[in-house]
Amino acid sequence: MLDVDFYDARVVEGTTTSIFLDNGKVEDISVDFSRGAGVRALCGGSWGLTSVDGNFDLDKTIDSAAKLAKTMNNKTPKEKINLKSSPEPVVKNTPNVKKNPRDIPIEEKVQFLKDIDESANIEGVSNTTAIYTESIVKYEYTNSEGLDCEHELTRTGFAVSAVASGNGEYQVGRESRFDVSGFELFDENDALALGESAGQTAVDLLSAKKPKGGNMPVILNPELAGVFVHEAVGHASEADLVLEGNSVFENRIGEQIASSLVDVIDDPTLHKYGYYPFDAEGVQSSKTEIIKDGVLNSYLHSRETAAKLGGTPGNSRAQGYSEPVVRMSNTYIDNGESKFEEMLEEIGDGIYLIGSRGGQVNPGEGIFQFNAEKGYLIENGEISSLLRDVSLSGNTLEILKNVTMVGNDLEMNSGRCGKKGQLMPVSDGSPHILVSNALVGGA
């Protein structure tokens, strides 16, 4: 073994199953088994990274990473990298799988998905798609400090979408449920009702109005507020982006950046889609209060960024055998005390924005734009006309400070987050929130 400051290895082994339906017809069924390892070695200020799959010799892989790190450090010496120390993790309170997906025949899974797809195909719908995924993955972690730990996770989920078209236009409705659980997901969620909801949303949006754009008060539903907190707040709190100078939160720890009603938390210990018992560096998972009472309290850290900026590591994640990167897990705005009905009464006239169809964010400049799935006009405290093609945009810090009411009805939604070419399972959420002034895009 070459002389290096540190090395670690992640061995990942698992099976992934996916089923894809288009208009009720099975387009693809895949069952993939993979086994491989991602290895890092640190020499001075240089990391050596290697990955292997199939049959491999882990010691030789570590040796290759060590040689690479040492060669790089000799050729282009950099400032020495330090790693924040971390105790050995304790794997406890892991999610309990009640129905192992492996015990369910593939034919039964296909039929479940066909039933969901059919439920979305209501009158007025022209196209439907549905997907089912499951993964059962075992993670093993070792490093040169003597750490040796492992865990296994099962994730299951489905998504259904429906398209309605007419007069040269089309609208889409979508519903999904993904969780760190087994096939009991289908006992805990009414998948057929969700499919029908996707179809109904698509049909209803065809005849919906387009809103007038402009600055106005808005109520964000838990899904859209969750997307906002993930994209606009969560990414800006990732310490690697802070160190790159690509975060509006740089040098703001201890500063009031939001309404005192706002608490933002990232918690990988929650049994949600972004759960993990220890991260890609073998650090025990723990709850991070990013914003507390409106004050920026903490960034999300790897061992390297925690050593540079001060903080607690445990937020390093990697897809498969890829390089560990600072990532979110389950990120949300915590519950407040207000009721939704109180928000309607307070807002008077405005717009109620629901769901998300994606968008974009620049964490360095602190600006964002999100497309809502749909909206409703609020007139005199009453929900009225359905709205389509509506968006929310603005400055992250301004929106945070304009939050005047936070609901008591927190909900979490699941998805996948992309960063540096890696897609990771996450969840985000929020209660309903009232923002006194925001820029709404429309006709």
Backbone torsions as a table, in degrees:
resi	resn	phi	psi	omega
1	MET	NA	127.3	177.6
2	LEU	-68.1	153.5	-178.6
3	ASP	-77.6	109.3	175.6
4	VAL	-130.9	166.7	-177.9
5	ASP	-76.0	-29.9	-173.1
6	PHE	-166.7	148.3	167.6
7	TYR	-147.8	154.6	172.1
8	ASP	-146.6	160.8	-177.5
9	ALA	-140.0	136.1	174.9
10	ARG	-118.3	117.0	175.8
11	VAL	-101.7	122.6	-175.4
12	VAL	-121.2	126.0	-178.3
13	GLU	-136.5	128.9	-178.8
14	GLY	-171.8	174.3	179.1
15	THR	-123.2	133.1	178.3
16	THR	-121.9	131.0	178.7
17	THR	-119.8	135.4	175.9
18	SER	-140.6	144.9	177.9
19	ILE	-130.7	131.9	-179.6
20	PHE	-125.0	128.8	178.0
21	LEU	-116.9	138.9	174.2
22	ASP	-126.0	115.2	-177.1
23	ASN	53.9	42.0	175.2
24	GLY	82.1	-5.6	-179.3
25	LYS	-101.0	137.5	179.1
26	VAL	-71.7	115.7	178.9
27	GLU	-95.9	-29.8	-177.0
28	ASP	-159.3	135.8	169.2
29	ILE	-130.6	124.7	179.8
30	SER	-134.3	139.6	174.2
31	VAL	-129.2	111.3	-174.1
32	ASP	-118.0	130.7	173.1
33	PHE	-108.3	136.6	178.1
34	SER	-142.3	151.0	174.0
35	ARG	-146.5	131.1	-179.6
36	GLY	-166.0	-174.8	-178.3
37	ALA	-146.1	145.7	170.8
38	GLY	-114.8	128.6	-174.8
39	VAL	-126.9	137.1	174.8
40	ARG	-122.4	147.9	170.7
41	ALA	-136.7	142.1	-177.0
42	LEU	-118.6	125.9	175.6
43	CYS	-131.6	112.5	-178.1
44	GLY	63.3	-111.0	179.4
45	GLY	-112.9	18.4	-176.1
46	SER	-123.5	136.2	173.4
47	TRP	-98.9	136.9	167.8
48	GLY	-107.0	128.5	-175.1
49	LEU	-122.4	129.6	174.9
50	THR	-137.5	155.5	175.3
51	SER	-142.0	149.7	179.7
52	VAL	-142.0	158.5	173.0
53	ASP	-142.6	170.6	-177.0
54	GLY	77.2	-138.4	176.0
55	ASN	-87.0	127.5	-176.8
56	PHE	-149.9	160.2	175.4
57	ASP	-103.0	109.9	-174.4
58	LEU	-63.5	-37.4	179.6
59	ASP	-62.7	-40.4	178.1
60	LYS	-67.0	-35.5	178.9
61	THR	-66.6	-41.8	176.7
62	ILE	-62.7	-41.2	179.5
63	ASP	-61.9	-39.0	178.9
64	SER	-65.0	-43.3	178.2
65	ALA	-63.4	-39.7	179.6
66	ALA	-64.4	-43.4	177.8
67	LYS	-61.1	-43.1	-179.7
68	LEU	-62.5	-45.6	-179.9
69	ALA	-62.0	-42.9	-177.6
70	LYS	-68.6	-39.8	178.0
71	THR	-62.8	-45.9	179.7
72	MET	-62.8	-41.6	-178.8
73	ASN	-66.9	-34.2	178.3
74	ASN	-71.7	-38.6	-177.2
75	LYS	-77.0	-44.1	-178.5
76	THR	-133.5	78.9	-178.8
77	PRO	-59.8	137.9	177.7
78	LYS	-126.3	170.0	177.6
79	GLU	-58.5	135.2	-176.6
80	LYS	-57.5	134.9	177.8
81	ILE	-94.0	128.6	174.1
82	ASN	-106.5	152.7	178.9
83	LEU	-119.1	132.2	177.1
84	LYS	-64.8	133.4	-179.9
85	SER	-67.7	153.3	-178.7
86	SER	-150.8	133.3	179.3
87	PRO	-72.1	164.6	177.9
88	GLU	-63.5	134.0	-178.3
89	PRO	-72.9	154.0	174.1
90	VAL	-110.4	113.2	-179.3
91	VAL	-83.0	110.0	-176.9
92	LYS	-147.0	164.2	175.9
93	ASN	51.6	40.1	178.0
94	THR	-75.5	153.8	-178.9
95	PRO	-58.6	139.8	-178.7
96	ASN	-96.3	117.2	178.6
97	VAL	-83.4	118.4	-177.4
98	LYS	-87.6	-33.5	177.9
99	LYS	-129.8	105.2	-179.6
100	ASN	-66.6	122.4	-179.5
101	PRO	-57.6	-26.3	179.2
102	ARG	-63.9	-22.5	-178.1
103	ASP	-85.4	-6.0	-178.9
104	ILE	-98.9	122.9	-179.8
105	PRO	-59.7	146.1	-179.1
106	ILE	-60.5	-31.7	178.7
107	GLU	-63.2	-36.7	179.1
108	GLU	-69.3	-37.5	177.7
109	LYS	-65.4	-41.2	177.9
110	VAL	-62.4	-42.3	-179.6
111	GLN	-66.0	-40.3	174.8
112	PHE	-54.9	-47.4	-176.5
113	LEU	-68.1	-37.2	177.1
114	LYS	-63.3	-38.9	178.5
115	ASP	-64.9	-40.0	178.5
116	ILE	-65.6	-45.1	180.0
117	ASP	-60.6	-43.5	-179.5
118	GLU	-64.3	-36.4	-179.7
119	SER	-65.9	-25.2	178.3
120	ALA	-82.0	-16.6	-174.3
121	ASN	-86.6	60.5	179.2
122	ILE	-81.0	172.6	179.8
123	GLU	-59.1	130.0	-179.1
124	GLY	103.0	-14.8	178.8
125	VAL	-88.0	133.1	-177.2
126	SER	-104.5	-19.1	-177.8
127	ASN	-154.2	142.1	176.4
128	THR	-135.2	148.8	171.2
129	THR	-137.2	151.1	178.6
130	ALA	-147.7	145.3	179.6
131	ILE	-137.6	142.0	174.5
132	TYR	-122.1	136.9	176.4
133	THR	-136.4	148.9	171.4
134	GLU	-147.2	147.4	174.5
135	SER	-142.9	137.6	175.5
136	ILE	-125.9	108.3	-168.7
137	VAL	-128.6	134.8	175.7
138	LYS	-106.3	131.2	-179.7
139	TYR	-114.4	130.6	174.1
140	GLU	-123.0	134.2	-178.8
141	TYR	-128.9	133.5	174.2
142	THR	-137.9	152.9	173.2
143	ASN	-146.7	175.3	-175.5
144	SER	-72.9	-8.4	177.8
145	GLU	-88.6	2.2	177.4
146	GLY	95.9	5.2	-179.9
147	LEU	-74.3	138.8	178.4
148	ASP	-152.1	107.8	-176.2
149	CYS	-146.9	161.4	-179.5
150	GLU	-154.0	159.7	173.1
151	HIS	-159.3	163.6	178.0
152	GLU	-127.8	137.3	-178.8
153	LEU	-128.8	142.2	174.0
154	THR	-115.4	127.4	176.3
155	ARG	-124.5	138.0	-177.1
156	THR	-138.0	148.0	176.9
157	GLY	-174.1	170.1	177.0
158	PHE	-148.8	157.1	174.9
159	ALA	-141.6	144.6	178.1
160	VAL	-136.0	138.2	177.2
161	SER	-134.4	151.6	-179.0
162	ALA	-134.4	143.0	178.5
163	VAL	-119.0	129.4	173.3
164	ALA	-115.7	137.5	-177.5
165	SER	-135.7	153.9	179.0
166	GLY	177.6	144.3	178.9
167	ASN	55.1	37.7	176.7
168	GLY	77.4	7.1	-179.7
169	GLU	-123.0	161.5	174.7
170	TYR	-142.8	153.5	176.7
171	GLN	-135.4	153.9	-174.4
172	VAL	-123.6	139.6	170.4
173	GLY	-120.4	142.1	-176.3
174	ARG	-143.9	142.0	173.2
175	GLU	-138.1	148.4	179.0
176	SER	-154.3	156.8	173.1
177	ARG	-144.7	121.0	175.0
178	PHE	-131.6	140.7	-177.6
179	ASP	-152.3	163.9	173.4
180	VAL	-89.0	83.8	-172.9
181	SER	-163.7	179.5	176.9
182	GLY	-99.0	-153.2	-175.9
183	PHE	-71.2	-6.6	174.3
184	GLU	-63.7	-10.8	174.6
185	LEU	-51.8	-35.4	-177.6
186	PHE	-79.8	-15.1	172.8
187	ASP	-84.2	-27.4	-174.5
188	GLU	-92.5	-9.8	179.0
189	ASN	-132.8	139.1	177.1
190	ASP	-83.4	87.0	-173.6
191	ALA	-63.3	-35.5	-179.3
192	LEU	-68.3	-39.2	177.2
193	ALA	-66.0	-35.9	178.3
194	LEU	-67.6	-39.8	176.0
195	GLY	-60.8	-45.7	178.7
196	GLU	-62.1	-38.8	178.6
197	SER	-61.9	-40.0	178.0
198	ALA	-61.5	-45.1	178.8
199	GLY	-63.9	-43.4	-178.4
200	GLN	-64.6	-39.0	178.7
201	THR	-61.4	-45.4	-179.9
202	ALA	-60.2	-45.4	-178.5
203	VAL	-65.9	-45.5	-177.6
204	ASP	-63.6	-37.0	-176.3
205	LEU	-68.6	-23.0	178.9
206	LEU	-60.0	-35.7	-177.8
207	SER	-101.8	8.3	-178.7
208	ALA	-77.3	160.1	179.1
209	LYS	-84.9	158.9	170.2
210	LYS	-97.3	133.5	-176.0
211	PRO	-77.0	160.8	169.1
212	LYS	-77.5	136.1	178.7
213	GLY	-79.9	164.2	176.7
214	GLY	143.4	177.2	177.8
215	ASN	-83.4	131.9	-177.4
216	MET	-164.9	164.8	173.9
217	PRO	-73.4	145.1	-179.3
218	VAL	-137.2	152.4	167.8
219	ILE	-111.0	127.8	176.9
220	LEU	-100.6	132.4	177.0
221	ASN	-76.3	167.7	-174.6
222	PRO	-56.4	-35.4	-179.0
223	GLU	-67.9	-48.7	-178.1
224	LEU	-69.0	-39.1	176.9
225	ALA	-64.9	-34.4	176.8
226	GLY	-66.5	-40.6	176.6
227	VAL	-64.1	-40.8	177.4
228	PHE	-59.8	-47.3	-175.9
229	VAL	-68.7	-32.8	177.8
230	HIS	-70.0	-55.4	-172.1
231	GLU	-73.0	-47.8	-172.4
232	ALA	-86.9	-32.9	-177.4
233	VAL	-100.6	-49.6	-174.7
234	GLY	-60.2	-49.0	-179.0
235	HIS	-64.5	-37.8	179.5
236	ALA	-66.5	-18.9	-179.7
237	SER	-92.3	-2.3	179.3
238	GLU	-75.6	121.1	-168.1
239	ALA	-64.2	-27.5	177.1
240	ASP	-65.5	-37.3	176.3
241	LEU	-69.3	-35.8	176.3
242	VAL	-60.0	-46.9	-178.8
243	LEU	-67.0	-27.9	177.7
244	GLU	-79.4	-4.6	-176.2
245	GLY	76.0	23.2	-175.9
246	ASN	-116.0	39.3	178.0
247	SER	-142.2	132.6	176.8
248	VAL	-69.1	-11.6	179.3
249	PHE	-91.8	2.9	-178.6
250	GLU	-59.1	132.9	178.1
251	ASN	60.7	28.1	-178.3
252	ARG	-115.7	7.2	177.5
253	ILE	-57.9	130.7	-178.0
254	GLY	88.7	-2.0	-178.4
255	GLU	-96.1	144.1	175.3
256	GLN	-74.6	106.6	-177.2
257	ILE	-111.9	-4.7	-175.7
258	ALA	-145.8	169.5	171.7
259	SER	-55.2	145.4	179.7
260	SER	-63.7	-11.0	178.0
261	LEU	-79.8	-12.0	-169.8
262	VAL	-95.8	122.3	169.8
263	ASP	-121.5	124.7	178.5
264	VAL	-116.2	128.8	-173.7
265	ILE	-128.4	142.8	168.1
266	ASP	-118.7	123.4	-172.0
267	ASP	-139.5	95.0	178.5
268	PRO	-71.9	-7.5	178.5
269	THR	-81.2	-15.8	177.1
270	LEU	-65.7	139.7	178.6
271	HIS	-79.4	64.0	175.8
272	LYS	-121.2	-178.4	-170.1
273	TYR	-61.0	-27.5	-179.5
274	GLY	-90.9	13.5	-176.0
275	TYR	-64.4	143.5	164.2
276	TYR	-156.5	144.1	-179.6
277	PRO	-80.3	-31.3	170.9
278	PHE	-145.6	155.5	-172.8
279	ASP	-88.6	-170.6	-175.2
280	ALA	-72.3	-2.8	174.9
281	GLU	-113.2	12.7	178.7
282	GLY	74.6	19.4	-179.1
283	VAL	-92.5	134.1	178.4
284	GLN	-53.5	133.0	176.6
285	SER	-70.9	145.8	-179.4
286	SER	-156.3	157.9	-179.1
287	LYS	-74.7	134.8	176.9
288	THR	-118.6	124.5	173.5
289	GLU	-89.0	97.2	-178.6
290	ILE	-68.3	-49.4	176.3
291	ILE	-124.7	129.4	179.1
292	LYS	-125.8	119.4	-178.5
293	ASP	53.2	37.4	177.6
294	GLY	84.9	-5.0	-178.0
295	VAL	-99.1	133.1	176.2
296	LEU	-68.1	115.7	-169.0
297	ASN	-104.3	-33.8	-174.8
298	SER	-162.6	150.7	167.9
299	TYR	-92.5	171.7	171.4
300	LEU	-95.3	135.4	-167.2
301	HIS	-129.8	149.4	160.1
302	SER	-95.3	177.5	177.6
303	ARG	-65.2	-35.0	-179.5
304	GLU	-70.5	-47.3	-178.7
305	THR	-69.5	-32.2	177.9
306	ALA	-64.8	-36.1	178.0
307	ALA	-69.5	-34.1	-177.8
308	LYS	-78.3	-40.2	-172.3
309	LEU	-107.1	-12.8	-172.2
310	GLY	80.8	130.1	-177.4
311	GLY	152.3	-174.8	-176.7
312	THR	-110.9	122.6	177.6
313	PRO	-73.8	175.5	178.8
314	GLY	131.3	6.9	-176.7
315	ASN	-119.3	29.8	179.2
316	SER	-97.1	126.6	-177.8
317	ARG	-135.3	156.3	-179.6
318	ALA	-145.6	139.2	174.0
319	GLN	-85.1	118.6	179.8
320	GLY	59.8	-121.5	-175.3
321	TYR	-103.5	14.7	-175.9
322	SER	-74.5	173.7	179.6
323	GLU	-66.3	132.8	175.4
324	PRO	-62.6	136.8	-177.5
325	VAL	-135.0	147.2	176.1
326	VAL	-63.8	123.0	-175.2
327	ARG	-141.7	156.0	171.6
328	MET	-76.9	169.8	176.1
329	SER	-128.1	-90.3	175.1
330	ASN	-114.4	105.2	-170.4
331	THR	-115.1	131.8	-174.7
332	TYR	-157.3	157.3	167.0
333	ILE	-85.1	127.0	-175.8
334	ASP	-74.7	160.9	-179.5
335	ASN	-59.1	143.7	169.1
336	GLY	-108.1	-147.9	-174.6
337	GLU	-119.5	-5.0	-172.6
338	SER	-85.8	151.9	173.5
339	LYS	-98.3	152.7	-179.2
340	PHE	-57.8	-40.0	-179.4
341	GLU	-63.7	-33.6	177.6
342	GLU	-68.0	-34.5	177.4
343	MET	-66.0	-43.0	178.3
344	LEU	-60.0	-41.7	179.6
345	GLU	-65.6	-39.0	-177.9
346	GLU	-71.9	-38.8	-173.5
347	ILE	-72.7	-32.5	-178.5
348	GLY	71.0	-89.1	177.8
349	ASP	-118.8	134.3	-179.8
350	GLY	175.2	-153.8	-179.3
351	ILE	-134.3	139.4	175.5
352	TYR	-102.2	115.0	-176.7
353	LEU	-102.3	133.1	-172.2
354	ILE	-129.0	134.0	170.8
355	GLY	72.0	178.8	-176.3
356	SER	-141.1	139.3	172.3
357	ARG	-120.4	33.0	177.5
358	GLY	85.5	-174.8	-177.7
359	GLY	163.8	-157.9	-179.4
360	GLN	-147.5	155.2	-178.8
361	VAL	-145.9	144.4	173.0
362	ASN	-115.5	98.2	-175.4
363	PRO	-66.3	-23.7	179.8
364	GLY	-71.9	-42.3	179.5
365	GLU	-91.4	-14.6	178.7
366	GLY	72.8	36.1	177.1
367	ILE	-122.4	151.8	-175.4
368	PHE	-149.9	163.2	172.5
369	GLN	-150.2	121.9	179.5
370	PHE	-123.4	143.0	175.1
371	ASN	-99.1	122.6	177.5
372	ALA	-79.7	151.8	175.8
373	GLU	-66.0	-40.7	178.8
374	LYS	-162.8	173.6	177.4
375	GLY	-149.6	171.7	174.6
376	TYR	-134.9	139.7	172.3
377	LEU	-71.9	137.4	174.6
378	ILE	-111.4	121.8	-179.6
379	GLU	-127.6	122.7	-179.6
380	ASN	53.1	40.1	176.8
381	GLY	77.1	9.7	-179.4
382	GLU	-119.6	138.8	176.0
383	ILE	-74.8	128.9	-177.9
384	SER	-125.5	-112.2	-167.9
385	SER	-68.1	140.4	173.3
386	LEU	-72.8	138.9	-178.9
387	LEU	-121.6	149.1	177.1
388	ARG	-128.9	168.7	176.6
389	ASP	50.6	51.7	-176.3
390	VAL	-117.4	143.0	-177.2
391	SER	-133.8	164.6	177.6
392	LEU	-127.4	130.9	178.4
393	SER	-144.7	164.2	179.0
394	GLY	156.1	-162.4	-179.6
395	ASN	-101.8	128.5	-175.3
396	THR	-54.1	-49.4	-176.5
397	LEU	-66.3	-36.2	178.3
398	GLU	-66.2	-44.4	179.4
399	ILE	-61.5	-44.1	179.9
400	LEU	-59.3	-38.9	-178.7
401	LYS	-77.8	-19.5	-179.7
402	ASN	-89.7	4.1	177.0
403	VAL	-73.7	116.5	-176.1
404	THR	-109.1	-16.1	175.8
405	MET	-146.3	138.5	177.0
406	VAL	-123.6	127.1	-174.9
407	GLY	-73.8	176.6	179.7
408	ASN	-114.9	27.0	-171.8
409	ASP	-127.2	51.2	-179.0
410	LEU	-53.2	131.8	173.3
411	GLU	-133.0	146.1	178.9
412	MET	-111.7	145.0	175.6
413	ASN	-129.0	149.8	-172.8
414	SER	-111.1	154.3	177.0
415	GLY	-173.7	-161.0	178.0
416	ARG	-127.1	140.1	-176.7
417	CYS	-112.1	131.4	179.0
418	GLY	-100.7	135.4	175.2
419	LYS	-159.5	129.9	179.0
420	LYS	51.8	40.9	175.7
421	GLY	78.1	5.9	-179.1
422	GLN	-114.7	135.6	176.0
423	LEU	-105.0	124.3	-178.9
424	MET	-123.6	143.1	175.3
425	PRO	-68.2	132.5	179.1
426	VAL	-142.1	167.6	165.5
427	SER	-135.8	152.9	176.1
428	ASP	-140.9	160.0	-176.6
429	GLY	-170.9	179.4	-176.8
430	SER	-176.9	159.6	161.3
431	PRO	-80.2	177.5	169.8
432	HIS	-60.0	141.4	174.3
433	ILE	-130.5	146.1	176.0
434	LEU	-104.6	123.2	177.6
435	VAL	-110.7	122.2	-171.6
436	SER	-67.4	-25.5	-178.5
437	ASN	-155.1	121.5	179.5
438	ALA	-148.5	156.8	179.6
439	LEU	-91.5	117.4	179.7
440	VAL	-105.4	129.7	178.0
441	GLY	-98.1	141.4	-179.4
442	GLY	-154.8	-140.7	-177.3
443	ALA	-66.1	NA	NA
